[in-house]
Amino acid sequence: MSIYKKRALADSTGDYLATSLGEVLMVLDKTSFDLQLLNRVLQSQSYKTHFRLFVLNPDETIDYEIPQEDIILGSGNYSENYQQGQRRNINISLVNIDGNYTPSINTIWVHNKFRFDVGIEYNNEIFWFPRGIYVLSNPSVTHNDADKQVSLTLVDKFALLEGKTGTLETTYEIPVGIDIKKAIQSILTLDTGSGYPLDLKPIIYDSSFEGKTMPYTLRKDAGGTFGEIILDLAIMLNAECFYNDLGNLCFININETISDFNKPVLWNYDENEEELFNLSGNFNFDNVVNQVNIIGDNINGELFSAFAINDNPISPICIANIGRRILSINDSNIYSDELAQDRANYELRKASILETTVSANVAFNPLLFVNNLITTNDSYLNLERQKFIIQSISYTIGNDNMMNLTCSNLNNFTLV
């Protein structure tokens, strides 16, 4: 079952059902939507999945839709990973009999952006959900007798900031005292040379960051990237930074993103239900961490630092159970003990996510996002309504109605 609540916005092209740490669950092109019906449909698997791909103009308005019949089902995939910066990527193959998608300046070229949507069809009606804005990476063309195809590799929009488009020609400085939000917006509105800025979309900026200014001058030499600067600014804010499914750059307070025990459960899975196909567990014992030490900047002889430990007796990887397993991080962007402590808590949790994971093959479900919770019942793995944080989501762009989740057991985490 799902916990989403419906919230329609007057200026939208569809219904916003909920937001989840920057992500927006949105049903496109519909004026009304029965979420309870969607829950029942997803649980029963009485639906068909659909996919559509739009080529966008530089301002991210739609140029045209690639016909759905040109998408070669079963030949591509979508993946989403919980991390800073780039989170999503897509590989997708298109029928290219008439050469419509052969890369050229008049068809699909290096400057193009794309929008990818997934759909759920029930009773001959399709409900569409956005799954990100992308830029073209490395396309390939194949011709085997009558079989003509183009394969597109589409990467998260953050790649613009980290790649050649975002490379600094000269040294870039953000002076002390400048409002950090304005500094971010100044970067995104820089002209790329084509007459368009790096990013036109408004950012999602946590209200707790409003009014925060640069604690010192940030300098990045030529050859660095705006992506590096953006992530440095995120560290100063103690924010997670990524593009959401609508293509907005998000800055979310890490104290919110790591409040796992306060998060609602997006979906419940049970071994006796058809929507859960199988589970498997992986244990990364070599890299288990239960203490993180953070060393920040040294300002006027004062060294900022903090540490976080897993001393939660419920956790099987706490210090009392297995001894100390230490990760040390040095970061000059940390300019106070408070920021150092927040970072230590965040890095300890992040390390814990990677230590023991469960891989689940489940029925396709557009209501799930990374860094959110599901629960699982499985007698073989001794799981009874156990909470898991979603680390990654992947699926084939096809008609098998399946997706793969990798998740981490919440019992591993320290209570913060």
C-alpha positions in Angstrom: 0.0 0.0 0.0 1.0 3.6 -0.5 0.9 6.7 1.8 0.7 9.4 -0.9 -1.9 12.2 -0.6 -3.3 14.1 -3.5 -2.4 17.8 -3.9 -3.5 19.5 -7.1 -1.8 22.7 -8.1 -3.6 25.2 -10.3 -0.6 26.1 -12.4 0.5 22.5 -13.1 0.0 20.4 -16.2 -1.1 17.5 -14.0 -1.7 16.6 -10.4 1.0 16.8 -7.8 0.3 14.0 -5.4 3.2 14.5 -3.0 6.7 15.6 -2.6 9.5 13.4 -1.2 12.8 15.1 -0.2 12.8 17.2 -3.4 11.2 14.6 -5.7 7.7 15.4 -7.0 5.2 12.6 -7.6 3.2 14.0 -10.4 0.6 12.6 -12.7 0.9 14.3 -16.1 -1.9 15.4 -18.4 -4.8 14.6 -16.1 -7.2 16.9 -14.3 -8.3 14.2 -11.9 -6.7 11.1 -10.6 -7.8 8.2 -8.3 -4.8 7.3 -6.2 -6.6 4.5 -4.4 -7.4 2.9 -7.7 -3.7 3.2 -8.7 -2.7 1.4 -5.4 -5.1 -1.4 -6.2 -3.9 -1.7 -9.8 -0.3 -1.8 -8.7 -0.9 -4.4 -6.1 -2.9 -6.6 -8.5 -0.4 -6.1 -11.4 -3.4 -5.6 -13.7 -1.7 -3.0 -15.8 0.7 -2.4 -18.6 3.8 -0.2 -18.5 4.5 2.5 -21.1 7.4 4.7 -21.8 7.8 7.9 -23.7 10.7 10.2 -24.7 10.5 13.8 -25.6 13.2 15.9 -27.4 13.3 19.3 -25.7 14.2 22.8 -26.8 17.1 24.5 -25.1 14.6 26.1 -22.7 13.3 22.6 -21.9 9.9 23.1 -23.5 8.9 20.1 -25.7 10.2 20.2 -29.3 8.6 16.9 -30.3 7.8 13.4 -28.9 9.5 10.4 -30.3 6.7 8.0 -31.3 6.3 5.3 -28.7 6.4 2.6 -31.4 9.9 3.7 -32.3 11.2 2.8 -28.8 12.6 -0.7 -28.9 11.2 -2.4 -25.8 13.6 -4.7 -23.9 16.7 -3.1 -25.3 17.2 -0.2 -22.8 17.2 0.5 -19.1 16.7 3.1 -16.4 18.7 3.5 -13.2 18.5 5.8 -10.3 21.1 5.9 -7.4 21.1 7.7 -4.1 24.1 10.0 -4.3 25.1 13.6 -4.7 25.1 15.2 -8.2 24.2 12.8 -11.0 21.5 10.3 -9.9 19.8 9.0 -13.0 20.8 7.6 -16.4 19.0 5.9 -19.3 20.0 3.7 -22.2 17.3 3.5 -24.9 17.2 2.2 -28.4 15.1 3.5 -31.3 14.0 2.1 -34.6 15.9 4.1 -37.2 14.6 2.8 -40.5 14.2 6.2 -42.1 17.3 7.7 -40.5 15.2 10.1 -38.4 17.5 9.6 -35.3 20.9 9.3 -37.0 22.9 11.9 -35.0 23.3 15.1 -37.0 22.7 18.8 -36.4 19.3 18.5 -38.0 18.1 15.5 -36.0 19.6 14.5 -32.6 22.8 16.3 -31.7 25.1 17.0 -28.8 23.1 20.0 -27.5 19.8 18.1 -27.2 18.0 17.6 -23.9 15.3 14.9 -23.3 12.4 14.2 -21.0 11.6 10.6 -20.0 8.2 9.6 -18.6 6.8 6.2 -17.4 3.2 5.3 -17.7 0.7 2.9 -16.1 -2.2 1.8 -18.4 -5.4 0.5 -16.9 -8.8 0.2 -18.7 -7.3 1.8 -21.8 -6.2 4.9 -19.9 -2.5 5.8 -19.3 -1.3 7.8 -16.3 2.1 9.3 -16.9 4.8 10.1 -14.4 7.9 12.2 -15.1 11.3 10.6 -14.5 13.8 13.3 -15.2 15.5 15.6 -17.7 18.6 14.3 -19.5 21.3 15.4 -21.8 22.7 13.3 -24.7 25.9 11.5 -23.9 27.3 9.0 -26.5 24.8 7.7 -29.2 25.6 4.8 -31.5 24.2 3.7 -34.8 23.9 0.1 -36.0 22.9 -1.2 -39.4 22.4 -4.9 -39.9 20.6 -5.7 -43.1 17.0 -4.3 -42.6 17.6 -3.7 -38.9 18.6 -0.1 -38.4 18.8 1.2 -34.8 20.1 4.2 -32.8 21.1 3.6 -29.2 21.0 6.7 -27.0 22.9 7.1 -23.7 21.1 9.8 -21.7 22.7 11.2 -18.5 21.4 13.2 -15.6 21.2 17.0 -16.3 23.9 17.5 -13.6 26.4 16.3 -16.2 26.1 19.7 -17.9 27.7 21.2 -14.8 30.4 18.6 -14.5 31.3 18.1 -18.1 32.8 20.2 -20.9 29.9 22.7 -20.8 30.5 23.4 -17.2 34.3 23.6 -17.4 35.9 26.9 -16.2 37.8 28.9 -18.7 39.3 31.1 -16.0 39.6 31.2 -12.3 36.2 31.6 -10.7 35.7 33.2 -7.3 32.7 33.6 -5.0 33.6 36.3 -2.4 33.0 36.0 1.3 29.6 37.5 2.4 27.8 36.7 -0.8 24.4 35.1 -0.4 24.9 31.4 -1.3 21.5 31.1 -3.0 22.3 34.0 -5.3 25.7 32.5 -6.0 24.1 29.3 -7.1 21.6 31.2 -9.3 24.4 33.3 -10.8 26.1 30.1 -11.9 23.0 28.5 -13.4 22.1 31.7 -15.4 25.6 31.9 -17.1 25.3 31.9 -20.9 26.8 28.7 -22.4 27.7 30.5 -25.6 24.6 29.4 -27.4 22.4 32.2 -26.1 20.9 30.0 -23.3 22.0 29.7 -19.7 23.2 26.5 -18.0 19.8 26.0 -16.4 16.6 27.9 -16.6 14.6 25.9 -14.1 14.0 27.4 -10.6 16.0 25.6 -7.9 14.4 23.9 -4.9 16.2 25.5 -1.9 15.5 24.4 1.6 14.0 27.2 3.7 16.5 26.7 6.5 19.2 27.9 4.0 17.6 31.2 3.2 19.9 34.1 4.1 23.1 32.0 4.5 26.2 33.7 3.1 29.7 32.6 2.0 31.8 32.1 5.1 35.0 32.6 3.1 36.0 33.2 -0.5 35.6 30.1 -2.6 38.1 29.9 -5.5 38.2 27.3 -8.3 40.9 27.4 -10.9 40.5 27.1 -14.7 39.9 23.5 -15.7 37.6 22.9 -12.7 33.9 22.7 -13.2 30.8 24.5 -12.1 29.6 21.2 -10.8 32.5 21.0 -8.4 31.6 24.5 -7.2 27.9 23.7 -6.8 28.8 20.6 -4.7 31.2 22.7 -2.6 28.4 25.1 -1.9 26.1 22.2 -1.0 28.8 21.1 1.6 28.8 24.6 3.0 25.0 24.4 3.4 25.2 20.8 4.6 22.8 19.9 1.8 22.1 17.0 -0.5 22.3 18.3 -4.1 20.7 16.6 -7.1 18.2 17.1 -9.9 14.7 15.9 -9.2 12.3 14.2 -11.6 11.1 17.5 -13.0 14.6 18.8 -13.7 14.8 21.2 -10.8 18.2 21.4 -9.0 17.5 20.6 -5.3 19.3 21.6 -2.1 17.8 19.6 0.7 19.0 19.9 4.4 20.9 16.7 5.3 19.4 16.7 8.7 16.1 16.1 7.0 17.3 13.5 4.5 18.8 11.4 7.3 15.8 11.5 9.6 14.9 8.0 8.5 12.9 6.9 11.5 10.5 9.9 10.9 9.9 9.0 7.2 6.6 7.4 6.1 6.7 4.0 4.4 6.0 4.4 0.7 5.1 0.7 0.1 4.8 -2.6 2.0 6.1 -5.9 0.4 5.2 -9.3 1.6 6.6 -12.7 0.5 3.1 -14.0 0.0 2.0 -11.2 -2.4 2.5 -11.3 -6.2 4.2 -7.9 -6.4 7.3 -9.2 -4.6 9.2 -11.7 -6.8 12.4 -12.5 -4.9 14.9 -11.2 -2.4 18.6 -11.7 -1.9 21.1 -10.3 0.6 24.6 -8.9 0.2 27.1 -8.2 3.0 30.0 -5.9 2.4 31.9 -6.7 5.6 35.3 -5.4 4.3 34.0 -1.8 4.3 31.8 -1.8 7.4 32.1 1.6 9.2 30.7 2.5 12.6 32.7 5.7 13.4 33.3 8.7 11.2 35.8 11.4 12.0 35.5 14.7 10.2 38.3 17.3 10.1 37.3 20.6 8.7 39.0 24.0 8.0 41.7 25.5 10.2 40.8 29.2 10.8 43.0 31.4 12.9 44.4 28.3 14.6 41.0 26.8 15.4 40.5 23.4 13.8 36.9 22.4 13.3 36.1 18.7 13.8 33.5 16.2 15.0 32.8 12.5 15.1 29.8 10.3 14.9 29.6 6.7 16.2 27.2 3.9 15.9 26.5 2.9 19.5 22.9 1.8 18.9 22.6 -1.5 20.7 19.9 -2.6 18.1 22.4 -2.3 15.3 24.3 -5.5 14.5 27.3 -3.4 13.3 27.5 -1.1 16.4 30.9 -0.6 18.1 30.0 -2.8 21.1 29.2 -5.7 18.7 32.1 -5.6 16.3 34.6 -3.1 17.6 35.6 0.2 15.9 35.6 0.5 12.1 36.7 4.1 11.4 36.3 6.4 8.4 38.2 9.7 8.5 37.3 12.6 6.1 39.2 15.9 5.6 37.2 18.7 4.0 38.2 22.4 4.1 34.7 23.5 3.2 33.6 22.8 6.8 33.9 26.0 8.8 32.3 25.2 12.1 32.0 22.4 14.6 28.2 22.3 14.0 28.7 21.7 10.3 31.3 19.1 11.1 28.9 17.2 13.4 26.1 17.3 10.8 28.5 16.0 8.2 29.8 13.2 10.5 26.2 12.0 11.1 25.4 12.1 7.4 28.6 10.2 6.4 28.0 7.6 9.0 24.5 7.0 7.8 25.7 6.9 4.1 28.4 4.3 5.0 25.8 2.2 6.8 23.6 2.1 3.7 26.3 0.5 1.7 27.3 -2.2 4.3 24.4 -4.6 4.1 21.9 -4.5 1.3 18.9 -6.5 0.1 18.2 -6.7 -3.6 14.5 -7.1 -4.4 12.8 -7.9 -7.7 9.4 -6.3 -7.5 6.5 -5.3 -9.7 7.0 -2.0 -11.5 5.9 0.9 -9.3 6.2 4.6 -10.2 5.5 5.7 -6.6 9.0 4.8 -5.3 12.0 7.1 -5.0 15.5 6.5 -3.6 16.2 7.6 0.0 12.7 6.6 1.0 11.3 3.7 3.0 9.6 0.4 2.2 8.9 -2.5 4.5 9.4 -6.2 3.8 8.2 -9.4 5.3 10.3 -12.5 4.4 10.5 -15.5 6.7 13.6 -16.9 5.1 15.6 -13.7 5.7 14.0 -13.3 9.1 12.4 -10.0 8.1 9.1 -9.1 9.8 7.7 -5.7 8.7 11.3 -4.6 8.5 12.0 -1.1 7.3 14.5 -0.6 4.4 15.9 2.6 2.8 15.9 2.5 -1.0 19.4 2.9 -2.3 18.8 2.3 -6.0 16.0 1.7 -8.5 16.5 0.1 -11.9 14.4 -1.5 -14.6 14.3 -2.5 -18.2 12.5 -0.2 -20.6 10.2 -3.1 -21.7 7.0 -4.8 -21.0 8.0 -7.2 -18.2 6.4 -4.9 -15.5 9.4 -5.5 -13.2 11.9 -3.4 -11.4 14.9 -4.0 -9.1 15.5 -2.3 -5.8 18.6 -2.3 -3.6 17.8 -1.4 0.0 19.5 -1.2 3.3 18.1 -2.4 6.6 17.3 0.5 8.9 18.4 -1.5 11.9 22.0 -0.9 10.8 21.8 2.8 11.3 22.6 4.7 14.5 19.8 6.8 16.0 20.6 10.5 15.3 
